[in-house]
Structures are given as C-alpha cells and as structure tokens.
Amino acid sequence: MITRTRLAAGACALLAALAAGMAFPAGAVAGEPTGEDAPKVDLVLDVSGSMRTRDIDGGTRMAAAKQAFNEVLDATPEEVQLGIRTLGADYPGDDRKTGCKDTAQLYPVGPLDRTEAKTAVATLSPTGWTPIGPALLKAADDLEGGNGSKRIVLISDGEDTCAPLDPCEVAREISAKGIGVTIDTLGLVPNTKLRKQLSCIAEATGGTYTSVEHTDELTDKVNQLVDRAADPVVTPVATEGADACAKAPTLKSGLYTDREEFGQQRWYRVDVEPGQELRASVSVGADRAVNPSYGVLLRAVTVHGREIVRGEAAGNGRTDVLSTGLRYPKAESDEEDAPAEAVCLQVTNSFSVASGVKTTPGLPLELTVDVVDGPGDSDDAAAFGLGRGWWLLGLLVLVGFVAGLLWGWLSRWRFAVWRTN
C-alpha cells in the first residue's frame, strides 16, 4: 500500500514538473544579426627573443607558431578577412623606447591570399621586445570600419615588457570605444604571471584565455577562434545612459553597450505601445578584481517614479558576469490612437574594489531591449511567471487532487473489505 501511494505521489509530482517546464514561455530574440560586412580577424603573434626557446614538442615556440599559422591559413573560411600583426619582430637592440614601438602589420586585414600570407609567416625570426600594449592598440586600428564581427587573437609566450602602458588597461580602453572588438589570448607557457595578464586582457573585452603547450592544441584553438568570428552576431550599439530618467536616451529594440561606474545608476527610456510587451535584460561584467558579494538591479519605472517591475541578481565572486532581466506587458487600450507609455529602465550595481584597483573606465554593461506584440489576452500575460502554461498547470493539479481523493477512497474501501473477510 505504501509503495503504491508513493508511486501515485511521484507520478503527480512528475506531471506537475513537466507542466511547469512547459509553462515558461520561450525567450524572445532581441534582434537579428546585423550588417553584411565580412568578419575580420587580426592574428597578433609575439616574435620576441624568448620565442627561440625549445620546449614545444621538441622544437622552438616559433616553429610551433609557424606550423599552426600555416594550418590555420589553409582552414580559414572564405568569408573571413584575416590579417597578421607581429610584435617584437624587427628591433634586436637594447633601447627600450625603440623596442616598445616594434609592432608591424605583416599581412593586412582583408581577403586572404593563402600563399602570400604563408610566405610572410615563413620570414619571421625571434628578435626583440614584447610590446603587447602597443600591438593591441594598432591591432584595434587594423580592424576599424564595417559592422561585422571583429576579433583579435593574441599569441604570446611572455609578459609585456613596455610598462607603464598596461596591456590590460589598453584592452579596457579598446572595449570602452564601443567598436565591438573581442580579444582572445593564448599563452604558450604555463606561467602564473603570464596567465594573469592574458586573462585580464581577454576578460576586458569578453574574450577567452587558453594555455597551450603543444602545436596541435595551438592549431585547434586558433582555428576555433577564427571560425567563431564567421558566426553571425548581433553588433551592439554604443550608448550612454543618463543619471536620471528625465535625461535618459530613448532606445528601440536592439543590443546596446555602455560603461557603468561602481555604485552608479544608469537610466534609459523605452516607448511601449498599448498591447505591446517590453522585455529587457542586462549583463554587467567584472573586467577587473572585485570584492565578493555584489549585485545587479534592473528596474522598470514610470516617468513619475512608480516601480512597475524589477529583476535582480547577486554574486559572490565566482562569476565574471552578472545578468538579470524583466518583462512588462502593457494592456490594450479601448481608445483609438492611445499614446505610447515611456518606461524608464534603471540599472544599478553594487560592485566594489579594493584600494589600488582602478575604477575607470566603468564596468562593461550590455543591455538588450525587445518590444514585441503582447499576448492576445492580458489576463494571460506572465500570470505568476508562468505565462500561458498556468491554466494547463492548474488543470493538472486539479486532476491530481481528484485522483488522490479517489485513490484514498479506494484504499479505505479495500481495507474495509479486508477486515470484513
């Protein structure tokens, strides 16, 4: 009897769980991939003297990089415009000022001539300094123009030797420009200081860091990053939120980027017509070391300051990006030509940093805004967060309740019959 009762309860729970899963509405797509321009990739290769070291598959680091580049050039998709930039390839001297200017475009970003590019790579020989910061600035210039995806792939075996121009700060500066450049970094040596610097560069622009110790690993990773550049993307639009709703820029459906200082409020406005639904989400990235225990708040309020709905999220130092979102359906109006309602979106963060950590530029912020046609029946809109699936869930709960009553009555009847016999 106990076993059957547990099975019945488990079946009801399973039905309820399935209904809950069906009840949540599918997420809306905030926008389609924008632009027809070809994706651009700039491979930035460290050709400093340390690349002579023989510790990768029995050969030099430079030999491994050349082999990987040749294979990557063969596999590069036709639609990708690829270029190659070097750092430390030309100046062998000891003058630091000159060595820190040693970066050059080996092959310009554009349609790929594989033979010409391979010939250029074959001429490289480990030579000089490691000016990572200056090379990144020049690489960002190499990718200017167009609205396709832009990616820098930095391959290095050592830390930057041109301080105080911190390459991590350079990466943040590139990100703050809002030109949509992502920097991925690959370290050829499992070195803690190198890993820390290259990770910081990648995180500042939403890129990735990978440590590689074998030629095939380097080839596979660079190929993966070049292929990723060819994937359709939504190009974010740089905007600047205000410090009050009344001054906020009016946004339409799309993807936007901004910078938000620590503890700062950023305001944006969205017009919502009767019968439409506003869907918004925000992500704030920790592109530098932050204190644990932080949060992000996204609020939708009227122009008079009344809160409509909010979304919030908290973190404890285990994630680099914190995201939250909200939905607001505006009911249909009986009046013809009813005016749109101006909804103000407020983004607030509670990130903080230890003394000595730079607070400028602000943290990278990505805001998605989508204004779509609302549900046909306003009573159906996000009821208790379950959308149209609420009624299905209610029906299944009712059926489960009736089934439970019948099962209990049947059990009591069988027990009575057993006692009688």
Secondary structure, 3 states (H helix, E strand, C coil): CHHHHHHHHHHHHHHHHHHHHHHCCCCCCCCCCCCCCCCEEEEEEECCHHHHCEEECCEEHHHHHHHHHHHHHHHCCCCCEEEEEEECCCCCCCCHHHHCCCEEEEEEEECCCHHHHHHHHHCCCCCCCCCHHHHHHHHHHHCCCCCCCEEEEEEECCCCCCCCCCHHHHHHHHHHCCCCEEEEEEECCCCHHHHHHHHHHHHHCCCCEEECCCHHHHHHHHHHHHHHHCCCCCCCEECCCECCHHHCCECCCEEEEEEECCCCEEEEEEEECCCEEEEEEEEEECCCCCCCCEEEEEEEEECCCCEEEEEEEEECCCCCEEEEEEEEECCCCCCCCCCCEEEEEEEEECCCCCCCCCCCCCEEEEEEEEEEECCCCHHHCCHHHCCCHHHHHHHHHHHHHHHHHHHHHHHHHHHHHHHHC
